[in-house]
Amino acid sequence: MTTFIWLFLANFLVIASLNSLSLLAPFLDKLGASQIFLGVFANLPSLVLVLALSFCSRTITRLHRVRTLRWSFFALLASFPVMLIFSHNLAVLTLCRLLGSGAYVFSSSFLMAMVYDQTPQIRRASTMALFGTGGLLTNPVVSLLGEWTVKNFGGPGLFAVGFGFAFLALLTLAFLHETPADRPAQAPHFWDTARFAPFRTLEILAFLFGGAYTVYMTYTPIFTLEKLGLANLSVFTIPFAAVSIVLRFVFSRDLDRRSSQKLTLAAFGGMGFSFLITILSGALSWSSWGFSLLPWFLLGTAGALYGGAHSLLYPILSSQFVHRGGARDSASSNNVFLVFSTLGAGILAPLCGALGDLGGFSALFGTMLVVSVTAIFVTRRAWGA
């Protein structure tokens, strides 16, 4: 249990550090960055993860986990002072974002695998649901702290926030130790695992699931600034995190007992409604009806709906990969989930940004509504229905 707590804290802090730049988009926008650049910048760690696990997974799974985490967290820590010094240089900011991306790669792969290694099969979904709350807790914390920082110190102040979280994340690793399961004697190539037949429809679902969160986190600050007059992320992330965390703590054990297919169908349905409501909130903001608070309420409702969807999809899809992987080591199977979900984030977010440049926010969020509907049909096939 003690190990789980330190894994939980390390996950929370490193994600908080990486997500500390969520509100940087308006600052980068003023520097002349396009919507496509904003999508790429926000998802650069995702791109690095996809490339690293796709082509180096066999090597990565055999690395000394704790030692590698320490070096990658230190690189993330070092990137923020450089960002602060060169805060108006998009090229330097991109290079530093790239430098810190290793922390995302290794924390995503190693921390989750270490949780799976110490969890019985019958409790995988519920345990991963609880572990994932660490990432969810970062949303209200980072958004509120980020909004206060931007208001008082401007966009570059976010680099100091990221530095603080990275420093604390590095400290937590002092309490983690290597175990024999951390370095399997043999690890399959990534694509050998990815071609495993039971994974195929799950890979599509992971891809579609991965884009939603990143689209919201990347474009909500700009959406609220343009449509509602104030760059704000917490109006979405607070209800998102609150609903998701409550559902995971209250119903986590049910995830191992109820039909995974039915829960997944309900989750993608909720995700679709969240994007529909987001589109509606933007439309109402331009109306002359005088409902000044209604668009904000709708955006918060969208956050709550997506929070419920995310609370189901993340643990179910992740644990399904490990479960269907059978005799394969947990890291190799979970890496397939990570690659396809982050590939979805890395592709769908810039794609939505490009469509947003052409057709506005209705086209941007409307694309994800179509993605949600598509996922419902794929889910029926994934469980053989």
C-alpha positions in Angstrom: 0.0 0.0 0.0 2.9 2.4 0.8 4.4 1.8 -2.6 1.0 2.6 -4.3 0.9 5.9 -2.4 4.3 7.0 -3.7 3.4 5.9 -7.2 0.2 7.9 -6.9 2.0 11.0 -5.7 4.7 10.7 -8.4 2.0 10.4 -11.0 0.1 13.4 -9.7 3.1 15.6 -9.5 4.7 14.9 -12.8 1.4 15.3 -14.6 0.8 18.5 -12.8 4.2 19.7 -13.9 3.5 18.8 -17.6 0.0 20.2 -17.5 1.2 23.5 -15.9 1.5 24.9 -19.4 -2.2 24.2 -20.2 -3.0 27.9 -19.9 0.0 29.0 -21.9 -2.0 28.9 -25.2 -3.3 32.5 -25.0 0.3 33.7 -24.4 1.6 31.7 -27.3 -1.3 33.0 -29.4 -0.2 36.5 -28.8 3.3 35.6 -29.9 1.8 34.7 -33.3 1.4 30.9 -32.9 -1.3 29.3 -35.0 -4.0 26.9 -33.8 -2.0 24.1 -35.4 1.2 25.1 -33.5 -0.8 25.2 -30.3 -2.0 21.7 -30.8 1.4 20.4 -31.7 3.1 22.2 -28.7 0.5 20.9 -26.2 0.9 17.4 -27.6 4.6 17.2 -28.2 5.1 14.9 -25.2 2.4 12.6 -26.7 4.3 12.5 -30.0 7.6 11.6 -28.3 5.8 8.9 -26.3 4.4 7.4 -29.5 7.8 7.4 -31.2 9.7 6.1 -28.2 7.3 3.3 -27.3 6.7 2.3 -31.0 10.3 1.9 -31.9 12.2 1.5 -28.6 9.6 -0.3 -26.4 11.7 -3.4 -26.1 14.6 -1.4 -24.8 12.5 0.8 -22.6 10.8 -2.1 -20.8 14.2 -3.5 -19.8 15.5 -0.2 -18.3 16.1 0.3 -14.6 12.7 2.0 -14.0 13.4 4.1 -10.9 16.8 5.3 -12.1 15.4 6.2 -15.5 12.5 8.1 -13.9 14.9 10.1 -11.8 16.9 11.3 -14.9 13.8 12.1 -16.9 12.2 14.0 -14.0 15.5 16.0 -13.7 15.4 16.9 -17.4 11.9 18.1 -17.0 12.9 20.2 -14.0 15.8 21.7 -15.9 13.6 22.7 -18.9 11.5 25.2 -17.0 14.2 27.8 -16.1 15.3 27.8 -19.8 11.7 28.4 -20.8 11.4 31.3 -18.4 14.5 33.0 -19.8 13.5 32.5 -23.4 9.8 32.8 -22.9 9.2 34.8 -26.1 11.1 32.4 -28.4 8.8 29.8 -29.8 11.7 27.6 -31.1 13.4 27.5 -27.6 10.1 26.8 -25.9 9.5 23.9 -28.3 13.0 22.4 -27.7 12.5 22.6 -23.9 9.1 21.0 -24.2 10.8 18.2 -26.2 13.4 17.9 -23.4 10.8 17.5 -20.7 8.8 15.0 -22.7 11.0 12.1 -21.5 9.3 12.4 -18.1 6.0 11.8 -19.7 7.2 8.8 -21.6 8.8 7.0 -18.7 6.3 8.0 -16.1 3.4 6.9 -18.2 4.9 3.5 -19.0 6.7 2.7 -15.8 4.4 4.0 -13.1 1.3 2.3 -14.6 3.3 -1.0 -15.1 4.5 -0.9 -11.5 0.9 -0.6 -10.3 -0.2 -3.5 -12.5 2.7 -5.6 -11.3 1.5 -5.4 -7.7 -2.3 -5.7 -8.4 -4.3 -9.0 -8.7 -6.0 -9.5 -12.0 -9.5 -9.3 -10.5 -8.8 -5.8 -9.1 -7.0 -4.3 -12.1 -9.8 -1.9 -13.3 -10.7 -0.7 -9.9 -7.0 -0.2 -8.9 -6.2 1.7 -12.1 -9.3 3.8 -11.5 -8.0 4.9 -8.1 -4.5 5.4 -9.5 -5.8 7.6 -12.3 -7.4 10.0 -9.9 -3.9 11.4 -9.3 -3.9 12.6 -12.9 -7.4 13.9 -12.5 -6.6 15.9 -9.4 -4.1 17.9 -11.4 -6.9 19.5 -13.4 -8.5 21.7 -10.8 -5.2 22.3 -9.0 -3.3 23.3 -12.1 -6.1 25.3 -13.7 -6.8 27.3 -10.5 -3.2 27.9 -9.8 -2.5 28.6 -13.4 -5.2 31.2 -13.7 -4.0 32.9 -10.6 -0.4 32.8 -11.9 -1.4 34.2 -15.3 -3.4 37.0 -13.7 -0.6 38.1 -11.5 2.6 37.2 -13.4 1.5 36.6 -17.0 2.0 33.5 -19.1 5.7 33.0 -18.3 4.8 32.6 -14.6 3.5 29.1 -15.5 7.1 28.0 -16.0 7.7 28.6 -12.3 4.6 26.5 -11.5 5.9 23.7 -13.6 9.3 23.8 -12.0 7.8 23.5 -8.5 5.8 20.4 -9.4 8.7 18.8 -11.1 10.9 19.4 -8.1 8.4 17.7 -5.8 7.9 14.8 -8.3 11.7 14.2 -8.2 11.6 14.0 -4.4 8.9 11.3 -4.4 11.2 9.0 -6.4 13.5 8.7 -3.3 10.8 6.4 -1.8 10.5 4.1 -4.8 12.7 1.1 -5.2 13.4 -1.4 -8.0 11.7 -4.8 -7.9 12.5 -8.0 -9.8 9.4 -7.5 -12.0 10.7 -4.1 -13.1 13.0 -5.5 -15.8 11.7 -8.6 -17.5 14.3 -10.9 -18.9 12.6 -10.8 -22.3 10.3 -8.2 -23.8 8.5 -8.4 -27.2 8.8 -5.8 -29.9 6.0 -3.2 -29.7 4.6 -4.0 -33.1 4.5 -7.7 -32.3 2.3 -6.9 -29.3 0.3 -4.4 -31.2 -0.6 -6.9 -33.9 -2.1 -9.2 -31.3 -5.6 -9.9 -32.7 -7.6 -9.2 -29.5 -6.0 -5.7 -29.3 -7.2 -4.5 -32.7 -10.6 -2.9 -31.9 -9.3 -1.8 -28.5 -6.6 0.1 -30.3 -9.2 2.0 -32.3 -11.1 2.9 -29.1 -7.9 4.0 -27.3 -7.1 6.2 -30.3 -10.5 7.8 -30.2 -10.5 8.2 -26.5 -7.1 9.8 -26.4 -8.1 12.8 -28.4 -11.0 14.1 -26.3 -9.1 15.2 -23.2 -6.3 16.9 -25.1 -8.8 18.8 -27.3 -10.5 20.2 -24.2 -7.3 21.1 -22.4 -5.7 22.7 -25.5 -8.6 24.7 -26.8 -10.9 25.5 -23.9 -8.8 28.6 -22.7 -9.0 30.1 -26.2 -12.6 29.1 -26.7 -13.6 30.8 -23.5 -11.6 33.9 -24.3 -13.1 34.3 -27.7 -16.6 33.2 -27.0 -17.1 34.2 -23.4 -14.6 37.0 -23.0 -12.3 35.4 -20.4 -9.6 32.8 -20.8 -10.7 30.1 -18.3 -10.0 26.4 -17.8 -11.2 25.8 -14.3 -14.9 26.1 -15.3 -14.4 22.9 -17.2 -11.8 21.1 -15.2 -13.3 21.5 -11.7 -16.6 19.7 -12.5 -14.7 17.3 -14.8 -12.3 16.3 -11.9 -15.0 16.4 -9.2 -17.4 14.0 -11.1 -14.6 11.7 -12.2 -12.9 11.4 -8.8 -16.2 10.9 -7.0 -17.3 8.2 -9.4 -13.9 6.4 -9.2 -13.9 6.4 -5.4 -17.5 5.4 -5.0 -17.9 2.9 -7.9 -14.4 1.7 -8.5 -15.1 -1.8 -7.3 -18.1 -2.0 -9.7 -15.7 -1.7 -12.6 -14.5 -5.2 -12.0 -18.0 -6.6 -11.7 -20.2 -4.9 -14.3 -20.2 -5.4 -18.1 -17.2 -3.5 -19.5 -19.0 -3.2 -22.9 -22.1 -1.5 -21.4 -20.0 0.9 -19.3 -17.8 1.8 -22.3 -20.9 2.4 -24.4 -22.4 4.7 -21.8 -19.0 6.5 -21.4 -18.6 7.3 -25.1 -22.3 8.4 -25.2 -21.6 10.8 -22.3 -18.5 12.1 -24.1 -20.5 12.8 -27.2 -23.1 14.8 -25.2 -20.3 16.8 -23.6 -19.0 18.0 -27.0 -22.6 18.8 -28.1 -23.1 20.9 -25.0 -19.8 22.7 -25.5 -20.9 23.7 -29.0 -24.2 25.0 -27.6 -22.4 27.0 -25.0 -20.4 28.8 -27.7 -23.6 29.5 -29.7 -25.4 31.0 -26.8 -22.6 33.3 -26.0 -23.2 35.2 -29.2 -27.0 35.4 -28.7 -28.9 38.4 -27.5 -30.9 36.4 -25.0 -29.0 37.9 -22.0 -28.2 34.6 -20.4 -24.7 35.7 -19.3 -24.2 32.8 -16.9 -25.8 30.1 -19.1 -22.8 29.5 -21.4 -20.6 29.0 -18.4 -23.1 26.7 -16.8 -23.3 24.6 -20.0 -19.5 24.4 -20.2 -19.3 23.2 -16.6 -22.0 20.6 -17.4 -19.9 19.5 -20.4 -17.0 19.1 -18.0 -19.0 17.0 -15.6 -20.3 14.8 -18.4 -16.8 14.2 -19.8 -15.5 13.6 -16.3 -18.0 10.7 -15.9 -17.0 9.4 -19.3 -13.3 9.6 -18.6 -13.7 7.9 -15.1 -14.9 4.8 -16.9 -12.9 4.8 -20.2 -9.4 5.2 -18.7 -9.4 2.3 -16.3 -11.5 0.0 -18.5 -9.5 0.4 -21.7 -6.2 0.2 -19.9 -7.0 -2.9 -17.9 -8.6 -4.6 -21.0 -5.2 -4.4 -22.8 -3.4 -6.0 -19.8 -6.1 -8.6 -19.3 -6.3 -9.6 -23.0 -2.5 -9.6 -23.2 -2.5 -12.7 -21.0 1.0 -14.0 -20.5 2.6 -10.8 -21.9 4.2 -8.6 -19.3 2.0 -5.8 -18.1 4.3 -3.1 -19.4 4.3 -4.3 -23.0 0.5 -4.6 -23.1 -0.1 -1.3 -21.4 2.4 0.4 -23.7 0.0 -0.4 -26.6 -2.8 1.4 -24.8 -0.5 4.3 -24.1 0.7 4.6 -27.7 -2.7 4.5 -29.3 -4.4 6.8 -26.8 -1.6 9.4 -27.0 -1.5 8.9 -30.8 -5.1 9.9 -30.8 -4.2 13.0 -28.7 -1.3 13.9 -31.0 -3.3 13.5 -34.2 -6.9 14.5 -33.3 -5.9 17.7 -31.4 -3.9 19.3 -34.2 -6.5 18.1 -36.7 -9.3 19.7 -34.7 -7.2 22.8 -34.5 -6.8 22.9 -38.3 -10.5 22.4 -38.7 -11.1 25.2 -36.2 -8.9 27.5 -38.2 -11.2 26.8 -41.2 -14.6 26.5 -39.6 -14.4 27.9 -36.1 -15.0 26.2 -32.8 -18.2 24.5 -34.0 -16.1 22.5 -36.5 -13.4 21.9 -33.9 -15.7 20.4 -31.2 -18.1 19.0 -33.8 -15.3 16.8 -35.1 -15.0 15.2 -31.6 -18.7 14.7 -31.5 -18.4 12.6 -34.6 -15.5 10.8 -33.0 -17.6 9.9 -30.0 -20.4 8.5 -32.2 -17.9 6.4 -34.1 -16.5 5.0 -30.9 -20.0 3.8 -29.9 -20.1 1.6 -33.0 -16.6 0.4 -32.5 -17.3 -0.6 -28.9 -20.0 -3.0 -30.0 -17.5 -4.8 -32.2 -14.7 -4.7 -29.6 -16.7 -7.0 -27.3 -18.0 -9.2 -30.2 -21.5 -7.7 -30.2 
